[in-house]
Amino acid sequence: MKLILAITLIALPLIAAPVAPVPTAKPEDVGLSSERLAFIDRMIERRIAAGEIAGAVTIVARNGKVAHHSAKGVVDLESKQPMRTSTIFRIASMTKPVTGVAIMMLVEEGKLRLNDPVSRYIPEFKGQKVAVAAPGTPTGGRGGRGGQGGQGTPAPPPQFTTVAATREITIKDLLTHVSGLGSGAMGNSEIDKVARKEGETLAQYIPRLGTTSLEFQPGSRWTYSPGAGFETLGRIVEIASGLPLDQFFRQRIFDPLGMKDIAFWPTEAQWTRVASVYQRGANGLTKQTPANDTNSRGIYFRASGGLYSTAEDYIPMGVMLANMGEFNGKHLLGRKTVEMMSAAHVLDTLPGRPAGEGYGLSVRVVTDHTRRGTMLSDGTYGWTGAQGTHFFVDPKEKLVGVLMVQTSIGEMQRDFEDLVAQSVIR
């Protein structure tokens, strides 16, 4: 009987215990001022009153504990549904640091190396060419993505020749936006010709990107790759891990961190909590309908910008990083790995970077707070989403801030950073 019971117990599937959320604390208990944290709410309220945003959720943690979590305004201007701390947001490019964490996990396991050429995993990236603009041809903008010329006419396609790349692009190049892949009008005009078809997966689409021209010689400048670079990294995660990207994220990052409401596509029940997106204009806020190609309903996992999340679900990743890879007694990343991820691999001396800001492995890094004009410590890192979401990790202060909003205002993101920083009293 005992033997039968033992066998039965062994045969039962292991059910992981739910991970506790980030604990809360009074601000003063973690060295923050309640009175000063209230300035965050006042700033949000001023923006709402001015008609600049519909609403926002803010959350701040220090020393591994949440000391501020607030919701202001409404989810949707028409329905007047109140904004709640459980509201879900399109976090767009705040997906990129999640992809960065996934890549670093696989580096730790010896399944990837940062300096590996992309072609080691996706052979179609072997022997790429670099575009060289024809004399007098403008090369700015997205190119082939609905750009406009004079009098509202479509912009003509960029004219260019190609030369051999001086070296292959690497995983690190993609993480730091110095690859030239999908980074401008010339390369994007070719990406448009091999565009992803409805229903295609990363495995079906990404190899075609390897046939397109790079915008510049790898490593010669910094230019943001909004989609192609990190979607290629997403496919590399799938190849190296043997898991679809959504499963890797869920099993290795989201579940261990207790991130229950973050996903590439909300469930039917979750959609009722998704905030509407608005764009500012001369006539106030205009409701936007983001394209569904960011997710394709669980088919194409857009590692560059496809995730939806609450503020409460994103803060554990920031807390884990601020605690040098540890969360609830478990190390998702090693200390040296987090140091590597948050180091400034690209300095502001490289063309394309603003003063006081370097770039790490999937994150912006403050290299000189005085030149950048911020109260955040040197070494602070984070990133921003196209619809206005923003987060940062200040490792010196063990301070994490997440701003969730669905209208992009760069000035507001900087204000949020400084208002969090000024709340530190010890």
VEXSE-432803 format. One line per 10 residues: number of its first residue (from 1); their letters; for each residue x, y, z of C-alpha. Coordinates in steps of 0.25 Angstrom, whole numbers, always signed. Example, Ala and Ser with C-alpha at 12.3 -4.5 7.8 and 13.67 -1.06 7.14 Angstrom:
<marros>
1 = as = +49,-18,+31  +55,-4,+29
</marros>
This chain:
<marros>
1 = mklilaitli = +0,+0,+0  +11,+10,+4  +18,+6,-10  +6,+9,-18  +4,+22,-10  +18,+26,-13  +17,+23,-28  +4,+31,-28  +10,+43,-22  +22,+43,-32
11 = alpliaapva = +12,+42,-43  +5,+54,-39  +8,+67,-47  +16,+77,-39  +8,+89,-37  +16,+102,-34  +11,+110,-22  +7,+124,-26  +17,+134,-24  +14,+145,-14
21 = pvptakpedv = +13,+159,-20  +23,+170,-17  +21,+173,-2  +16,+187,+2  +22,+197,+12  +19,+211,+17  +28,+220,+9  +36,+225,+22  +39,+210,+25  +47,+209,+12
31 = glsserlafi = +53,+223,+13  +43,+231,+4  +34,+242,+8  +19,+241,+7  +17,+256,+6  +27,+256,-6  +21,+244,-13  +8,+251,-13  +14,+261,-24  +13,+249,-34
41 = drmierriaa = -2,+249,-32  -3,+264,-33  +5,+264,-46  -4,+253,-52  -16,+261,-48  -11,+274,-55  -9,+266,-68  -23,+260,-67  -29,+274,-64  -21,+280,-76
51 = geiagavtiv = -27,+269,-85  -14,+263,-88  -17,+249,-83  -29,+241,-80  -23,+235,-67  -11,+227,-62  -6,+217,-52  +8,+219,-44  +15,+210,-35  +28,+212,-28
61 = arngkvahhs = +36,+202,-20  +49,+203,-12  +57,+192,-5  +48,+182,-11  +35,+188,-5  +24,+196,-12  +22,+209,-5  +13,+216,-15  +2,+211,-24  -8,+220,-30
71 = akgvvdlesk = -19,+221,-41  -24,+234,-46  -34,+238,-57  -42,+228,-66  -39,+216,-75  -47,+222,-86  -53,+236,-88  -66,+231,-94  -70,+221,-84  -63,+229,-72
81 = qpmrtstifr = -59,+215,-66  -50,+219,-55  -35,+216,-56  -32,+205,-46  -18,+199,-41  -23,+187,-48  -24,+193,-62  -16,+187,-73  -8,+195,-83  -1,+193,-96
91 = iasmtkpvtg = +13,+194,-92  +19,+193,-106  +34,+194,-105  +35,+192,-91  +34,+178,-96  +49,+179,-100  +55,+178,-86  +47,+165,-84  +53,+160,-97  +67,+165,-92
101 = vaimmlveeg = +65,+157,-79  +61,+145,-87  +74,+146,-95  +83,+148,-83  +76,+135,-76  +81,+127,-88  +95,+133,-88  +96,+129,-74  +92,+115,-78  +103,+115,-89
111 = klrlndpvsr = +92,+113,-100  +96,+127,-106  +108,+137,-106  +106,+152,-107  +116,+152,-118  +110,+141,-126  +107,+144,-140  +92,+144,-143  +94,+134,-154  +99,+124,-145
121 = yipefkgqkv = +84,+122,-141  +77,+127,-154  +86,+124,-166  +79,+134,-175  +86,+145,-168  +99,+141,-174  +106,+150,-184  +96,+162,-182  +99,+175,-190  +99,+190,-185
131 = avaapgtptg = +91,+200,-192  +98,+213,-198  +89,+224,-201  +90,+230,-215  +94,+245,-215  +83,+254,-211  +74,+243,-206  +68,+246,-192  +70,+234,-183  +62,+238,-171
141 = grggrggqgg = +49,+233,-166  +43,+219,-167  +43,+218,-182  +32,+210,-189  +23,+211,-177  +13,+222,-181  +23,+233,-182  +18,+246,-189  +25,+255,-199  +21,+269,-203
151 = qgtpapppqf = +6,+273,-204  +2,+260,-197  +8,+251,-207  +14,+238,-203  +29,+239,-201  +37,+233,-213  +45,+220,-209  +59,+223,-205  +70,+220,-216  +82,+213,-211
161 = ttvaatreit = +93,+203,-215  +99,+192,-206  +112,+188,-201  +117,+176,-193  +116,+177,-178  +130,+179,-171  +125,+168,-161  +113,+160,-158  +103,+166,-148  +103,+159,-134
171 = ikdllthvsg = +93,+157,-123  +99,+168,-115  +97,+178,-128  +82,+175,-127  +81,+177,-112  +88,+190,-113  +82,+195,-126  +95,+197,-134  +92,+186,-144  +86,+194,-155
181 = lgsgamgnse = +75,+184,-157  +61,+191,-159  +67,+204,-154  +63,+214,-166  +57,+217,-179  +66,+208,-188  +66,+195,-180  +51,+197,-177  +48,+199,-192  +53,+184,-193
191 = idkvarkege = +46,+179,-181  +33,+184,-186  +35,+175,-199  +36,+163,-190  +26,+167,-179  +20,+157,-170  +7,+151,-175  -5,+149,-166  -4,+136,-158  +11,+135,-159
201 = tlaqyiprlg = +20,+132,-147  +34,+137,-144  +40,+124,-149  +33,+127,-163  +36,+141,-164  +49,+145,-157  +58,+137,-167  +53,+147,-178  +59,+159,-170  +72,+153,-173
211 = ttslefqpgs = +71,+156,-188  +69,+171,-185  +80,+182,-185  +85,+188,-173  +84,+203,-171  +99,+205,-168  +111,+197,-165  +109,+189,-152  +114,+196,-139  +117,+209,-147
221 = rwtyspgagf = +105,+217,-140  +93,+215,-131  +79,+216,-138  +67,+210,-131  +61,+197,-138  +47,+198,-134  +43,+184,-138  +52,+176,-147  +64,+175,-137  +56,+170,-125
231 = etlgriveia = +47,+161,-133  +59,+154,-138  +64,+153,-123  +51,+147,-120  +53,+136,-131  +67,+133,-125  +61,+131,-111  +51,+121,-118  +63,+113,-125  +72,+113,-113
241 = sglpldqffr = +62,+109,-103  +53,+100,-111  +41,+107,-106  +31,+117,-113  +34,+131,-108  +21,+133,-100  +24,+120,-93  +38,+123,-89  +33,+137,-84  +22,+130,-76
251 = qrifdplgmk = +31,+119,-70  +44,+126,-68  +40,+140,-65  +25,+143,-62  +21,+131,-53  +34,+132,-45  +32,+147,-43  +17,+145,-40  +13,+154,-53  -1,+148,-55
261 = diafwpteaq = -7,+158,-64  +4,+161,-74  +2,+154,-87  +4,+156,-102  -11,+155,-104  -22,+158,-93  -32,+148,-90  -47,+152,-93  -49,+155,-78  -36,+164,-77
271 = wtrvasvyqr = -40,+172,-90  -50,+179,-81  -39,+185,-73  -30,+189,-85  -28,+205,-85  -32,+212,-98  -20,+219,-106  -21,+234,-109  -12,+243,-117  -11,+258,-114
281 = gangltkqtp = -14,+268,-124  -19,+282,-126  -33,+278,-123  -29,+270,-111  -29,+255,-109  -33,+246,-121  -35,+231,-118  -26,+222,-126  -28,+208,-131  -15,+201,-130
291 = andtnsrgiy = -12,+191,-141  -14,+176,-137  -1,+172,-144  +6,+175,-131  +1,+161,-126  -7,+154,-136  -15,+147,-125  -5,+138,-120  +1,+134,-133  +13,+144,-135
301 = frasgglyst = +19,+147,-122  +25,+161,-124  +37,+162,-115  +39,+176,-119  +26,+182,-114  +15,+172,-113  +12,+171,-98  +0,+176,-89  +2,+178,-74  -3,+185,-62
311 = aedyipmgvm = +7,+193,-54  +6,+183,-42  +10,+172,-52  +22,+179,-57  +28,+184,-44  +33,+170,-40  +43,+170,-52  +48,+184,-48  +50,+179,-33  +57,+167,-38
321 = lanmgefngk = +67,+175,-46  +69,+185,-35  +72,+173,-25  +83,+168,-35  +74,+157,-41  +68,+152,-28  +53,+151,-25  +46,+144,-13  +59,+137,-10  +61,+131,-24
331 = hllgrktvem = +71,+137,-34  +66,+138,-48  +79,+145,-52  +92,+145,-46  +98,+158,-40  +109,+159,-51  +99,+157,-62  +90,+168,-57  +103,+177,-56  +106,+173,-71
341 = msaahvldtl = +91,+176,-75  +91,+190,-69  +105,+194,-73  +107,+205,-84  +111,+197,-96  +108,+209,-105  +113,+222,-100  +108,+236,-104  +120,+238,-112  +115,+228,-123
351 = pgrpagegyg = +106,+236,-133  +91,+235,-129  +92,+235,-114  +88,+248,-106  +96,+254,-96  +97,+247,-83  +91,+234,-88  +98,+221,-92  +91,+209,-96  +92,+195,-89
361 = lsvrvvtdht = +86,+181,-93  +72,+185,-97  +71,+197,-87  +75,+212,-87  +86,+215,-77  +88,+229,-70  +103,+231,-71  +104,+245,-66  +92,+250,-58  +96,+265,-59
371 = rrgtmlsdgt = +98,+265,-74  +84,+257,-76  +78,+267,-66  +72,+256,-57  +71,+254,-42  +73,+239,-44  +86,+233,-41  +97,+230,-51  +95,+215,-55  +80,+216,-55
381 = ygwtgaqgth = +74,+209,-66  +60,+206,-73  +52,+208,-85  +39,+214,-91  +27,+209,-99  +21,+216,-111  +8,+218,-104  +15,+226,-93  +18,+215,-83  +31,+216,-76
391 = ffvdpkeklv = +40,+209,-65  +53,+211,-58  +62,+204,-49  +72,+212,-40  +81,+201,-34  +89,+211,-25  +76,+214,-18  +69,+201,-20  +58,+209,-26  +48,+205,-37
401 = gvlmvqtsig = +37,+213,-44  +27,+209,-54  +17,+219,-61  +6,+213,-68  -2,+223,-78  -7,+222,-92  -3,+235,-98  +12,+238,-101  +18,+250,-94  +33,+250,-92
411 = emqrdfedlv = +32,+262,-83  +23,+254,-74  +32,+242,-73  +44,+251,-69  +35,+258,-59  +31,+245,-53  +46,+241,-52  +49,+253,-44  +37,+253,-35  +40,+239,-31
421 = aqsvir = +55,+242,-29  +52,+255,-20  +43,+246,-11  +56,+239,-5  +59,+245,+8  +69,+235,+13
</marros>
